[in-house]
C-alpha cells in the first residue's frame, strides 16, 4: 500500500540535498569547531557558513543567530534568558493561551518558581490574538511578550507585526515562536519588530535535533546553562556541526522555494478544505479561514474521537494527526481547541492535515475518498454505543 503522508506540521522529510550535506560532514569533518588546528578550523568555517545562511534567510546579521538543539530549547532560552537578564528589574511575562507547550510549560515553570508573573491572554474563535489585548496586558514590570507567529495545530497566522510595534512602543522585549512559519511564510527581521525568534530545522525539511534562536543585537538575554562558552556564551556546548550545516542548507533551500511552494501547497490545502466540507456533514474547520498557513487544513468532526480517526486513517495508509505531535496520545482535547471555545464533544474529534513538498493531487484524491467513510463509520459506532447508568 502506498503511504500518504499528511503530517508535515509534526515533521517534514529531510530534503535529499540537506541529507547529503549532513552526510558529507559526518564522513569528512571530524574536527571540533573550538579547536585551532586545521580540522577544527574547517568545522568552524562550516558553522560560520551555516550561520550566514540562516541569517540571510530571515534578514539578520550572522552574529544574531544562536544555534540550539531545536525549537523547544530556543523557546526556553528566549523566555528564561530574558527573565534572567531582567531579574530584579522586571518579571512580567505575557503569553497567549494557544502557545506551544514549549512556551506555556516554560512560563508555568517560571511562575511556579517565583521567577515570573505570567499573564495569559485569550484568543478569538478563529485563534487570533487581539493586539489590543496584548497592549492591555503590558504593565511597567513586563519584561517579555511571547506570541507565536503561526499556530502549529490550527494554522492561524498571528498579527505579530502589530504586536511587535506595541511592544516596541512600550519598551518591552518581544519573542515569537516561528517554528511553523519560517521557511513557509515571508519573514524578515529588518521589517518585523521582533527581538527573538525561534526556528526548528525539521519543520522545513532539515533534520531533527537542531534549531536556532535569533536574538536582535542589543536584546538582553542571559545564558541559561553553563559550560565551555560556545555561541559567544549564549548557548554553551560543542556545536552540532552536521546538524548546523543541514539547518543552513535547509533554510537556504526553503527560502529559494518558498513562493512557488506556498502557491502549490495553498491549492492542495484548499482542495482538502473544500472537499471535506462538501463530503462530510458537520465538519468544523478550525483556525482562521484565510489567515492560515498555506499547508494547514484542520477540522473537528463531532461524533468521532481524534485518536480513532488517526488510527483508522493509518490503517488506510494515510498519516495524519489529531493535533500537536508533542501531545499525541492524550485523551483530553487540545488546549488550543478549548482555548478557541470549542465544546469538548466537538474538540475531541480533531484532525490536522498538513501537506508538503511531496504531496500530490492523487494524495488529496485518496484522502477525500477515504476520510468520509472513516468519519461515517466512526460516527455510526459512536451512535451505537450505549451508556449504562451507574
KEKE-3310 file (N, C-alpha, C; in steps of 0.2 Angstrom, whole numbers, plus 5000, padded with zeros to 4 digits):
npx = (5004:5003:5009:5002:5007:5002:5006:5015:5016:5020:5033:5045:5050:5067:5076:5084:5096:5099:5101:5112:5122:5123:5128:5140:5148:5148:5155:5167:5172:5179:5183:5182:5174:5179:5193:5210:5218:5219:5208:5199:5197:5191:5179:5174:5173:5163:5152:5151:5148:5135:5128:5128:5120:5107:5105:5104:5092:5082:5085:5094:5108:5123:5129:5118:5112:5109:5114:5104:5097:5085:5067:5061:5071:5076:5064:5064:5077:5074:5063:5068:5080:5078:5070:5080:5090:5084:5081:5076:5073:5062:5048:5037:5028:5020:5009:5000:4985:4986:4999:5013:5017:5031:5032:5021:5023:5035:5033:5024:5033:5042:5034:5029:5041:5043:5049:5043:5029:5015:5005:4991:4984:4968:4961:4952:4938:4943:4956:4964:4975:4971:4979:4976:4973:4985:4992:4984:4988:5001:5012:5021:5031:5033:5043:5044:5035:5028:5022:5016:5020:5013:5000:5003:4994:4981:4984:4982:4988:4996:4995:5009:5017:5009:5008:5022:5025:5018:5024:5037:5034:5031:5043:5046:5052:5050:5046:5044:5038:5042:5042:5033:5032:5043:5052:5041:5032:5034:5047:5056:5067:5072:5061:5051:5045:5052:5061:5067:5067:5061:5067:5066:5074:5068:5055:5056:5061:5074:5085:5080:5083:5090:5091:5088:5090:5085:5092:5090:5102:5108:5097:5093:5098:5101:5112:5107:5113:5128:5145:5156:5157:5153:5145:5146:5145:5131:5124:5131:5141:5148:5146:5134:5139:5136:5122:5120:5125:5116:5105:5107:5108:5095:5087:5092:5087:5073:5070:5073:5063:5051:5040:5035:5032:5023:5012:5008:5005:4995:4985:4983:4979:4967:4959:4958:4951:4939:4934:4932:4922:4912:4909:4908:4896:4893:4907:4919:4929:4944:4953:4958:4949:4956:4968:4979:4991:4999:4999:4990:4976:4964:4952:4937:4927:4912:4905:4915:4931:4948:4959:4955:4951:4964:4970:4962:4964:4977:4977:4972:4982:4986:4994:4991:4987:4980:4982:4995:5010:5018:5009:5002:4992:4986:4971:4963:4955:4964:4973:4973:4961:4951:4954:4950:4937:4929:4917:4919:4914:4915:4928:4935:4935:4946:4956:4971:4977:4991:5000:5014:5030:5031:5018:5004:4991:4985:4986:4978:4966:4965:4964:4951:4943:4944:4943:4929:4921:4928:4925:4911:4909:4915:4906:4895:4898:4899:4886:4880:4885:4880:4877:4878:4869:4876)
npy = (4994:5011:5024:5039:5054:5066:5074:5085:5096:5091:5085:5086:5077:5074:5084:5078:5085:5091:5081:5075:5085:5085:5072:5072:5080:5072:5061:5067:5078:5078:5087:5098:5113:5122:5120:5124:5119:5112:5104:5108:5121:5119:5114:5125:5134:5129:5130:5144:5147:5141:5149:5161:5158:5155:5167:5175:5170:5176:5189:5194:5198:5188:5187:5188:5176:5161:5145:5131:5116:5114:5119:5119:5121:5134:5142:5140:5146:5159:5164:5160:5166:5180:5184:5180:5190:5201:5200:5206:5218:5218:5207:5202:5192:5190:5179:5170:5160:5149:5146:5135:5121:5122:5135:5138:5129:5132:5145:5142:5135:5145:5154:5146:5144:5157:5166:5173:5183:5179:5183:5177:5178:5177:5171:5173:5165:5161:5159:5170:5182:5197:5212:5223:5217:5212:5225:5229:5220:5223:5230:5241:5232:5223:5211:5203:5199:5185:5178:5167:5165:5158:5146:5129:5119:5123:5132:5146:5162:5174:5192:5197:5208:5220:5217:5217:5231:5237:5232:5237:5251:5252:5248:5235:5218:5207:5191:5178:5163:5155:5143:5135:5144:5150:5148:5145:5155:5173:5181:5193:5200:5213:5221:5217:5220:5212:5204:5192:5176:5160:5145:5130:5116:5104:5107:5112:5103:5099:5091:5083:5089:5101:5118:5136:5152:5168:5183:5199:5211:5220:5215:5210:5195:5182:5168:5151:5140:5133:5131:5127:5140:5142:5148:5162:5162:5162:5150:5137:5123:5110:5113:5106:5101:5093:5094:5108:5112:5106:5113:5126:5123:5118:5130:5139:5132:5132:5145:5149:5141:5145:5154:5148:5135:5139:5143:5131:5123:5129:5128:5114:5113:5120:5112:5101:5107:5112:5100:5091:5099:5098:5084:5079:5079:5092:5095:5104:5117:5122:5136:5151:5156:5162:5168:5159:5145:5140:5126:5120:5111:5110:5101:5098:5084:5081:5068:5059:5053:5060:5052:5039:5043:5045:5032:5025:5031:5028:5014:5014:5019:5032:5045:5056:5068:5071:5083:5093:5085:5083:5081:5070:5056:5059:5059:5070:5085:5096:5109:5120:5120:5120:5133:5141:5140:5129:5116:5102:5090:5092:5096:5085:5077:5080:5083:5085:5090:5091:5097:5094:5096:5084:5080:5076:5079:5067:5061:5069:5066:5053:5055:5062:5052:5042:5048:5052:5040:5034:5044:5043:5029:5029:5038:5031:5020:5027:5031:5019:5015:5012:5020:5014:5017:5021)
npz = (5000:4995:5005:5011:5016:5027:5038:5040:5048:5060:5057:5044:5029:5027:5016:5001:4997:5008:5017:5011:5012:5026:5028:5022:5030:5042:5037:5033:5041:5055:5065:5080:5082:5091:5091:5086:5076:5059:5056:5066:5062:5049:5053:5060:5050:5042:5051:5053:5040:5039:5048:5042:5031:5038:5044:5032:5027:5035:5035:5045:5055:5055:5067:5076:5077:5086:5088:5092:5100:5094:5092:5105:5114:5110:5113:5127:5130:5125:5134:5147:5147:5145:5156:5166:5163:5166:5180:5195:5190:5181:5179:5173:5161:5146:5138:5125:5126:5117:5114:5110:5119:5123:5126:5135:5145:5150:5154:5164:5173:5176:5183:5194:5201:5206:5197:5187:5183:5176:5163:5154:5139:5130:5115:5100:5092:5080:5083:5083:5091:5099:5096:5104:5116:5120:5122:5133:5142:5145:5157:5169:5174:5165:5156:5145:5130:5123:5108:5097:5079:5070:5072:5078:5077:5072:5062:5062:5057:5067:5071:5071:5068:5071:5085:5089:5086:5096:5107:5105:5106:5119:5126:5128:5127:5113:5109:5097:5093:5079:5073:5065:5054:5048:5034:5027:5027:5022:5030:5038:5048:5047:5044:5052:5069:5079:5093:5097:5089:5087:5078:5069:5062:5058:5053:5041:5032:5036:5047:5063:5080:5079:5079:5080:5088:5085:5090:5092:5090:5104:5112:5128:5135:5144:5147:5150:5153:5159:5154:5141:5135:5121:5106:5109:5122:5124:5122:5128:5124:5114:5097:5086:5072:5060:5060:5061:5049:5040:5044:5040:5026:5024:5027:5017:5005:5008:5007:4994:4988:4993:4988:4977:4982:4992:4984:4978:4989:4995:4986:4986:5000:5000:4991:5000:5011:5004:4999:5010:5017:5008:5007:5020:5032:5044:5047:5055:5052:5059:5066:5058:5043:5032:5036:5037:5038:5023:5021:5030:5035:5046:5056:5065:5069:5074:5085:5083:5088:5090:5091:5086:5073:5068:5069:5061:5049:5047:5045:5033:5026:5027:5034:5047:5060:5076:5082:5090:5088:5099:5110:5106:5109:5120:5129:5132:5125:5114:5121:5113:5105:5115:5120:5110:5111:5108:5111:5122:5117:5103:5101:5104:5092:5083:5069:5061:5045:5036:5022:5011:5002:4995:4993:4983:4970:4968:4981:4988:4982:4986:5000:5001:4996:5006:5019:5021:5023:5033:5044:5044:5047:5060:5067:5066:5074:5086:5089:5091:5103:5119:5134:5150:5165:5181)
capx = (5000:5007:5008:5001:5010:4999:5008:5021:5017:5024:5039:5045:5055:5074:5077:5090:5102:5101:5104:5119:5127:5125:5132:5147:5151:5149:5161:5174:5174:5179:5185:5178:5174:5183:5200:5213:5221:5216:5202:5194:5196:5187:5172:5172:5171:5156:5147:5151:5144:5128:5126:5127:5114:5102:5104:5102:5085:5077:5087:5098:5116:5125:5131:5112:5110:5112:5111:5101:5095:5078:5063:5060:5077:5076:5059:5067:5082:5071:5060:5072:5086:5076:5069:5086:5093:5080:5080:5076:5070:5055:5047:5031:5028:5014:5009:4993:4983:4987:5006:5016:5019:5037:5032:5017:5025:5041:5030:5022:5038:5045:5029:5029:5047:5043:5054:5039:5022:5013:4998:4989:4978:4964:4960:4945:4936:4947:4963:4968:4977:4970:4984:4974:4973:4992:4993:4981:4992:5008:5012:5028:5036:5033:5049:5044:5029:5029:5016:5019:5019:5008:4999:5005:4988:4975:4987:4981:4994:4995:4997:5015:5019:5006:5010:5028:5025:5015:5030:5042:5032:5031:5049:5045:5055:5045:5048:5039:5039:5041:5044:5029:5031:5050:5053:5035:5030:5039:5049:5062:5068:5073:5055:5046:5048:5053:5068:5069:5063:5063:5066:5067:5076:5064:5049:5057:5065:5080:5085:5078:5088:5094:5087:5091:5086:5088:5092:5092:5108:5106:5092:5096:5096:5106:5113:5103:5117:5135:5149:5163:5156:5152:5140:5148:5142:5124:5122:5137:5141:5151:5141:5132:5142:5132:5115:5120:5126:5110:5100:5109:5106:5088:5084:5093:5083:5067:5070:5073:5057:5046:5035:5031:5029:5017:5006:5006:5003:4989:4980:4981:4975:4960:4956:4956:4945:4933:4932:4930:4916:4907:4908:4907:4891:4895:4914:4921:4935:4946:4958:4956:4948:4960:4974:4981:4997:4997:4999:4987:4969:4962:4945:4934:4921:4908:4903:4921:4937:4953:4964:4952:4952:4971:4971:4958:4967:4983:4976:4971:4988:4986:4997:4988:4987:4974:4984:5002:5013:5021:5004:4998:4990:4982:4963:4960:4955:4969:4972:4972:4954:4947:4955:4946:4930:4925:4914:4923:4912:4917:4936:4938:4935:4950:4961:4975:4980:4996:5003:5021:5033:5029:5010:5002:4984:4982:4986:4972:4960:4964:4961:4944:4940:4944:4940:4922:4919:4930:4921:4904:4910:4916:4900:4890:4900:4898:4879:4878:4887:4875:4880:4874:4869:4879)
capy = (5000:5017:5028:5046:5057:5072:5077:5089:5101:5087:5084:5085:5073:5078:5086:5075:5089:5093:5074:5074:5089:5082:5065:5074:5082:5066:5057:5071:5083:5076:5092:5102:5120:5126:5118:5129:5116:5113:5100:5112:5127:5118:5113:5132:5138:5126:5133:5151:5147:5140:5154:5166:5155:5156:5174:5178:5168:5180:5196:5195:5198:5182:5187:5187:5169:5157:5138:5127:5109:5114:5125:5119:5124:5141:5145:5141:5151:5166:5166:5160:5171:5187:5185:5180:5196:5207:5199:5212:5224:5216:5200:5201:5188:5189:5174:5168:5153:5144:5144:5128:5119:5124:5142:5138:5125:5136:5151:5140:5133:5151:5156:5141:5145:5164:5170:5177:5184:5177:5185:5173:5182:5173:5172:5173:5158:5159:5158:5176:5186:5204:5216:5227:5213:5212:5231:5230:5216:5225:5235:5243:5227:5217:5210:5200:5196:5179:5176:5163:5168:5154:5140:5123:5115:5126:5136:5153:5167:5179:5198:5199:5215:5224:5216:5219:5238:5239:5230:5242:5257:5251:5246:5228:5213:5203:5185:5175:5156:5155:5136:5133:5149:5152:5143:5144:5162:5178:5183:5197:5204:5220:5225:5214:5222:5206:5204:5185:5172:5153:5141:5122:5113:5098:5109:5114:5098:5098:5085:5084:5090:5107:5124:5142:5157:5174:5187:5205:5215:5224:5212:5207:5188:5179:5161:5148:5134:5134:5126:5130:5147:5142:5153:5168:5161:5162:5143:5133:5116:5109:5113:5100:5103:5091:5097:5115:5113:5104:5118:5131:5121:5118:5137:5142:5129:5134:5152:5148:5138:5147:5157:5143:5130:5141:5143:5124:5120:5133:5125:5107:5114:5122:5106:5097:5111:5112:5093:5089:5102:5096:5077:5076:5084:5094:5096:5111:5120:5126:5141:5157:5154:5164:5170:5152:5143:5138:5119:5118:5111:5107:5101:5094:5080:5079:5061:5055:5054:5061:5046:5034:5045:5044:5025:5022:5033:5025:5008:5015:5021:5039:5048:5062:5069:5074:5090:5093:5078:5083:5079:5065:5050:5062:5058:5076:5089:5100:5116:5126:5119:5123:5140:5145:5140:5123:5112:5096:5085:5094:5096:5078:5074:5084:5080:5090:5088:5096:5095:5096:5096:5078:5079:5076:5079:5060:5060:5073:5062:5047:5057:5063:5046:5038:5051:5052:5034:5033:5048:5040:5023:5030:5041:5025:5016:5031:5031:5013:5014:5013:5021:5011:5021:5018)
capz = (5000:4995:5011:5010:5022:5028:5044:5039:5054:5065:5055:5037:5027:5026:5009:4999:4997:5015:5020:5008:5015:5033:5027:5020:5037:5046:5034:5031:5045:5062:5070:5085:5080:5095:5090:5082:5071:5053:5057:5069:5058:5044:5056:5062:5044:5040:5056:5051:5033:5040:5052:5037:5028:5042:5044:5026:5026:5039:5035:5051:5055:5057:5075:5080:5076:5091:5087:5098:5099:5091:5094:5112:5118:5108:5117:5133:5130:5125:5140:5153:5146:5146:5163:5170:5162:5169:5186:5200:5187:5178:5180:5169:5155:5143:5133:5123:5128:5112:5113:5110:5126:5125:5129:5140:5151:5152:5158:5171:5177:5179:5188:5200:5205:5208:5193:5183:5184:5170:5161:5149:5135:5126:5108:5097:5089:5074:5085:5083:5096:5098:5098:5109:5122:5122:5125:5140:5147:5147:5163:5170:5176:5160:5153:5139:5127:5118:5104:5091:5073:5067:5077:5075:5077:5068:5057:5061:5057:5071:5069:5075:5066:5076:5092:5089:5086:5103:5112:5104:5109:5127:5128:5130:5123:5110:5106:5093:5091:5072:5071:5059:5049:5045:5028:5024:5026:5022:5037:5038:5054:5046:5044:5058:5075:5084:5096:5097:5085:5087:5072:5070:5056:5055:5051:5034:5028:5039:5052:5070:5084:5078:5078:5081:5091:5083:5096:5089:5093:5110:5117:5134:5135:5148:5146:5155:5155:5160:5150:5138:5132:5114:5104:5112:5129:5124:5122:5128:5122:5107:5091:5082:5066:5054:5061:5059:5041:5037:5046:5035:5019:5023:5026:5010:5000:5009:5005:4987:4985:4997:4985:4972:4986:4995:4979:4976:4995:4996:4981:4989:5006:4998:4989:5005:5014:5000:4998:5016:5018:5003:5008:5027:5035:5051:5048:5058:5050:5065:5064:5053:5036:5027:5039:5040:5035:5016:5021:5035:5035:5052:5057:5070:5066:5080:5084:5082:5093:5086:5091:5082:5067:5066:5069:5056:5043:5047:5043:5026:5023:5027:5041:5049:5067:5080:5084:5090:5089:5106:5115:5104:5113:5126:5128:5133:5120:5114:5124:5108:5103:5121:5121:5105:5113:5106:5116:5122:5112:5096:5101:5104:5086:5079:5064:5057:5039:5033:5016:5010:4995:4992:4992:4976:4969:4969:4988:4991:4980:4991:5007:5000:4995:5012:5025:5023:5025:5040:5048:5044:5051:5067:5069:5067:5080:5092:5090:5093:5110:5125:5141:5156:5171:5186)
cpx = (5004:5005:5007:5002:5007:5000:5014:5022:5021:5031:5039:5050:5062:5075:5084:5096:5104:5104:5111:5124:5128:5129:5139:5151:5152:5155:5167:5176:5174:5181:5180:5179:5178:5191:5203:5217:5217:5209:5197:5192:5191:5180:5170:5169:5164:5150:5146:5146:5137:5125:5124:5120:5107:5100:5101:5094:5080:5080:5091:5105:5118:5127:5124:5109:5113:5109:5109:5100:5088:5074:5061:5065:5077:5070:5061:5072:5079:5068:5064:5077:5084:5074:5075:5090:5090:5078:5081:5074:5063:5054:5040:5032:5021:5014:5001:4992:4984:4994:5008:5018:5026:5037:5027:5020:5031:5038:5028:5027:5041:5040:5029:5035:5048:5048:5050:5032:5019:5006:4996:4983:4975:4964:4953:4944:4940:4955:4967:4969:4975:4975:4982:4974:4980:4994:4990:4985:4998:5008:5019:5033:5036:5040:5049:5036:5031:5023:5019:5017:5013:5007:5000:4999:4983:4977:4986:4987:4992:4998:5003:5018:5016:5008:5017:5029:5023:5021:5035:5041:5032:5038:5050:5048:5050:5049:5042:5042:5037:5043:5040:5029:5038:5051:5047:5032:5035:5041:5056:5062:5070:5067:5050:5049:5048:5060:5071:5064:5066:5062:5068:5068:5071:5057:5050:5062:5072:5080:5082:5084:5093:5089:5091:5087:5089:5087:5095:5097:5105:5100:5096:5093:5102:5107:5109:5107:5124:5139:5155:5162:5155:5146:5140:5145:5135:5121:5128:5136:5144:5145:5140:5133:5137:5125:5115:5121:5120:5105:5101:5106:5098:5084:5086:5088:5075:5065:5069:5066:5051:5039:5031:5029:5023:5011:5003:5002:4996:4983:4978:4977:4968:4956:4953:4950:4939:4930:4929:4923:4910:4905:4906:4902:4894:4902:4915:4928:4938:4952:4954:4955:4952:4967:4977:4987:4995:4996:4994:4979:4967:4955:4943:4928:4917:4906:4909:4926:4943:4958:4961:4952:4959:4973:4968:4961:4974:4982:4974:4977:4989:4989:4994:4989:4981:4976:4992:5005:5016:5015:5000:4997:4986:4974:4960:4960:4961:4968:4971:4964:4950:4948:4951:4938:4926:4923:4919:4921:4914:4925:4939:4939:4940:4955:4964:4978:4985:5000:5010:5023:5031:5022:5008:4994:4981:4982:4980:4966:4959:4961:4953:4940:4939:4941:4933:4919:4922:4926:4914:4904:4911:4910:4895:4891:4898:4890:4876:4880:4882:4879:4875:4874:4872:4874)
cpy = (5006:5021:5035:5050:5064:5075:5081:5095:5097:5087:5084:5080:5077:5078:5082:5079:5091:5086:5073:5078:5087:5076:5067:5076:5076:5062:5061:5076:5081:5081:5095:5109:5124:5125:5122:5126:5115:5109:5104:5118:5125:5117:5120:5135:5135:5129:5140:5151:5146:5145:5160:5164:5156:5163:5177:5176:5173:5187:5198:5196:5191:5182:5187:5181:5164:5150:5134:5120:5108:5120:5125:5123:5132:5145:5146:5146:5158:5168:5166:5165:5178:5188:5185:5187:5202:5206:5205:5218:5223:5209:5198:5197:5188:5184:5173:5161:5148:5143:5137:5127:5121:5131:5141:5134:5129:5142:5148:5138:5140:5154:5152:5143:5153:5168:5174:5178:5184:5179:5181:5177:5177:5175:5171:5166:5156:5158:5164:5179:5193:5208:5221:5223:5213:5219:5232:5226:5218:5230:5236:5238:5222:5217:5208:5198:5190:5177:5173:5166:5164:5148:5134:5118:5117:5130:5143:5157:5173:5186:5201:5206:5220:5223:5218:5227:5240:5238:5235:5249:5257:5249:5239:5223:5209:5197:5181:5168:5155:5148:5134:5138:5150:5146:5142:5151:5167:5180:5186:5201:5211:5224:5223:5217:5216:5206:5197:5181:5164:5149:5134:5119:5108:5100:5111:5110:5098:5092:5087:5085:5096:5112:5130:5147:5164:5179:5194:5208:5220:5221:5209:5200:5184:5171:5157:5141:5136:5129:5129:5136:5147:5147:5160:5168:5161:5155:5139:5126:5115:5109:5107:5102:5100:5094:5104:5116:5111:5110:5124:5129:5121:5125:5140:5139:5131:5141:5153:5146:5141:5150:5152:5137:5132:5141:5136:5121:5123:5130:5118:5108:5116:5117:5102:5101:5110:5105:5090:5092:5099:5088:5075:5081:5085:5095:5103:5112:5124:5130:5146:5154:5156:5166:5163:5150:5140:5130:5116:5117:5107:5107:5097:5090:5078:5072:5057:5057:5055:5055:5040:5036:5044:5037:5023:5024:5029:5018:5008:5018:5028:5041:5055:5063:5072:5081:5090:5086:5078:5081:5074:5059:5053:5061:5065:5080:5094:5107:5121:5126:5122:5130:5144:5144:5134:5119:5105:5091:5086:5093:5089:5075:5078:5080:5086:5087:5093:5093:5097:5095:5090:5076:5080:5077:5072:5058:5063:5069:5056:5049:5058:5057:5042:5041:5051:5046:5032:5037:5045:5033:5024:5034:5035:5021:5020:5031:5025:5011:5016:5014:5018:5015:5018:5017)
cpz = (5000:5001:5008:5017:5023:5035:5044:5044:5060:5063:5047:5035:5026:5018:5007:4999:5004:5018:5017:5011:5022:5033:5026:5026:5041:5044:5034:5036:5053:5067:5074:5083:5084:5095:5085:5076:5065:5053:5060:5065:5052:5047:5058:5056:5041:5045:5054:5044:5034:5044:5047:5033:5032:5043:5038:5025:5029:5039:5041:5050:5058:5065:5079:5080:5082:5089:5093:5096:5095:5094:5101:5116:5116:5112:5124:5134:5130:5131:5146:5153:5147:5153:5167:5169:5165:5177:5191:5197:5184:5178:5176:5163:5153:5138:5131:5126:5123:5110:5113:5117:5128:5128:5135:5146:5154:5156:5164:5176:5180:5184:5194:5204:5207:5203:5188:5185:5177:5168:5154:5145:5131:5119:5106:5094:5084:5076:5085:5089:5094:5100:5104:5116:5125:5125:5132:5145:5149:5152:5164:5171:5170:5156:5146:5137:5122:5115:5098:5084:5069:5071:5074:5074:5072:5063:5057:5062:5062:5069:5073:5074:5071:5083:5093:5090:5093:5108:5111:5107:5116:5130:5131:5125:5120:5107:5102:5091:5083:5069:5065:5053:5045:5040:5024:5022:5025:5029:5037:5044:5053:5045:5050:5064:5080:5086:5096:5093:5086:5080:5073:5064:5053:5053:5044:5031:5030:5044:5059:5074:5083:5076:5079:5085:5088:5089:5093:5093:5098:5114:5122:5135:5138:5146:5151:5156:5155:5156:5147:5135:5124:5112:5108:5119:5130:5124:5122:5126:5115:5102:5088:5074:5060:5054:5059:5052:5038:5038:5041:5028:5018:5023:5020:5005:5001:5007:4998:4984:4988:4993:4980:4977:4990:4990:4978:4983:4996:4992:4984:4995:5004:4995:4995:5009:5011:5000:5004:5018:5014:5005:5015:5031:5042:5052:5050:5056:5056:5062:5059:5046:5031:5029:5042:5036:5028:5016:5026:5034:5041:5053:5063:5067:5072:5079:5083:5088:5088:5085:5086:5075:5064:5065:5062:5049:5042:5044:5035:5022:5023:5034:5042:5057:5070:5083:5085:5092:5096:5111:5112:5109:5119:5124:5129:5127:5120:5117:5119:5106:5109:5121:5116:5106:5111:5111:5116:5117:5105:5096:5101:5097:5081:5075:5061:5051:5036:5028:5015:5003:4991:4991:4985:4976:4970:4977:4991:4988:4984:4997:5006:4999:5002:5018:5026:5025:5032:5045:5049:5048:5059:5071:5071:5073:5087:5094:5093:5101:5115:5131:5146:5162:5177:5192)
residu = (UNK:UNK:UNK:UNK:UNK:UNK:UNK:UNK:UNK:UNK:UNK:UNK:UNK:UNK:UNK:UNK:UNK:UNK:UNK:UNK:UNK:UNK:UNK:UNK:UNK:UNK:UNK:UNK:UNK:UNK:UNK:UNK:UNK:UNK:UNK:UNK:UNK:UNK:UNK:UNK:UNK:UNK:UNK:UNK:UNK:UNK:UNK:UNK:UNK:UNK:UNK:UNK:UNK:UNK:UNK:UNK:UNK:UNK:UNK:UNK:UNK:UNK:UNK:UNK:UNK:UNK:UNK:UNK:UNK:UNK:UNK:UNK:UNK:UNK:UNK:UNK:UNK:UNK:UNK:UNK:UNK:UNK:UNK:UNK:UNK:UNK:UNK:UNK:UNK:UNK:UNK:UNK:UNK:UNK:UNK:UNK:UNK:UNK:UNK:UNK:UNK:UNK:UNK:UNK:UNK:UNK:UNK:UNK:UNK:UNK:UNK:UNK:UNK:UNK:UNK:UNK:UNK:UNK:UNK:UNK:UNK:UNK:UNK:UNK:UNK:UNK:UNK:UNK:UNK:UNK:UNK:UNK:UNK:UNK:UNK:UNK:UNK:UNK:UNK:UNK:UNK:UNK:UNK:UNK:UNK:UNK:UNK:UNK:UNK:UNK:UNK:UNK:UNK:UNK:UNK:UNK:UNK:UNK:UNK:UNK:UNK:UNK:UNK:UNK:UNK:UNK:UNK:UNK:UNK:UNK:UNK:UNK:UNK:UNK:UNK:UNK:UNK:UNK:UNK:UNK:UNK:UNK:UNK:UNK:UNK:UNK:UNK:UNK:UNK:UNK:UNK:UNK:UNK:UNK:UNK:UNK:UNK:UNK:UNK:UNK:UNK:UNK:UNK:UNK:UNK:UNK:UNK:UNK:UNK:UNK:UNK:UNK:UNK:UNK:UNK:UNK:UNK:UNK:UNK:UNK:UNK:UNK:UNK:UNK:UNK:UNK:UNK:UNK:UNK:UNK:UNK:UNK:UNK:UNK:UNK:UNK:UNK:UNK:UNK:UNK:UNK:UNK:UNK:UNK:UNK:UNK:UNK:UNK:UNK:UNK:UNK:UNK:UNK:UNK:UNK:UNK:UNK:UNK:UNK:UNK:UNK:UNK:UNK:UNK:UNK:UNK:UNK:UNK:UNK:UNK:UNK:UNK:UNK:UNK:UNK:UNK:UNK:UNK:UNK:UNK:UNK:UNK:UNK:UNK:UNK:UNK:UNK:UNK:UNK:UNK:UNK:UNK:UNK:UNK:UNK:UNK:UNK:UNK:UNK:UNK:UNK:UNK:UNK:UNK:UNK:UNK:UNK:UNK:UNK:UNK:UNK:UNK:UNK:UNK:UNK:UNK:UNK:UNK:UNK:UNK:UNK:UNK:UNK:UNK:UNK:UNK:UNK:UNK:UNK:UNK:UNK:UNK:UNK:UNK:UNK:UNK:UNK:UNK:UNK:UNK:UNK:UNK:UNK:UNK:UNK:UNK:UNK:UNK:UNK:UNK:UNK:UNK:UNK:UNK:UNK:UNK:UNK:UNK:UNK:UNK:UNK:UNK:UNK:UNK:UNK:UNK:UNK:UNK:UNK:UNK:UNK:UNK:UNK:UNK:UNK:UNK:UNK:UNK:UNK:UNK:UNK:UNK:UNK:UNK:UNK:UNK:UNK:UNK:UNK:UNK)
# end
